Amino acid sequence: CSSTCAGGFQRRVVVCQDENGYTANNCDEKSKPMEQRSCESGPCPQWAYGNWGECTKPCGAGTRTRLVVCQR
């Protein structure tokens, strides 16, 4: 699959051959198998985050934090 999550696809080569493996031209185009198909593996992971908290100091060198989680 071209992607480990949503939106991927698989490809293969489909050719018309005779019983000896040589290229042939008499295959029925209507019965030709698909050369590409989707292979979605579910949604891609993404970051989920909350609001910033209060500053730890009223002035200078304080920090603010928030919850950040990687979700699938």
SVG drawing of the C-alpha trace seen along z (x, -y; Angstrom):
<svg xmlns="http://www.w3.org/2000/svg" viewBox="-16 -41 28 63">
<polyline fill="none" stroke="black" stroke-width="0.4" points="0.0,0.0 1.3,-3.5 0.3,-4.8 0.2,-3.5 -3.0,-5.3 -5.9,-6.8 -5.7,-7.5 -3.3,-4.8 -3.5,-2.6 -2.0,0.6 -1.0,1.1 -0.1,4.1 0.8,4.7 -1.8,6.5 -0.7,7.8 -2.2,10.1 0.0,13.3 -0.4,16.6 0.2,19.9 3.9,19.6 4.1,16.2 4.6,14.2 2.7,11.0 -0.7,11.6 -3.3,9.2 -6.4,11.4 -7.5,10.8 -11.0,9.5 -10.6,5.9 -13.9,6.2 -12.5,9.0 -9.2,7.2 -8.6,7.1 -8.2,3.7 -4.7,2.4 -5.2,0.1 -7.3,0.3 -7.6,-1.7 -6.1,-0.3 -7.2,-2.6 -5.8,-1.6 -7.9,-3.8 -7.5,-7.5 -4.0,-9.0 -2.8,-9.9 -3.2,-13.5 -2.4,-15.8 -5.2,-16.7 -4.5,-19.5 -6.3,-21.5 -6.3,-25.2 -3.3,-26.9 -3.4,-26.9 -2.7,-29.9 0.8,-31.3 2.8,-30.2 4.1,-33.7 2.4,-37.1 5.5,-38.6 8.7,-37.3 9.9,-33.7 6.6,-32.0 5.3,-29.0 2.0,-28.0 1.1,-24.4 -1.5,-22.4 -2.4,-18.8 -1.1,-17.4 -2.0,-13.9 -1.3,-11.9 -4.6,-10.2 -5.2,-7.6"/>
</svg>
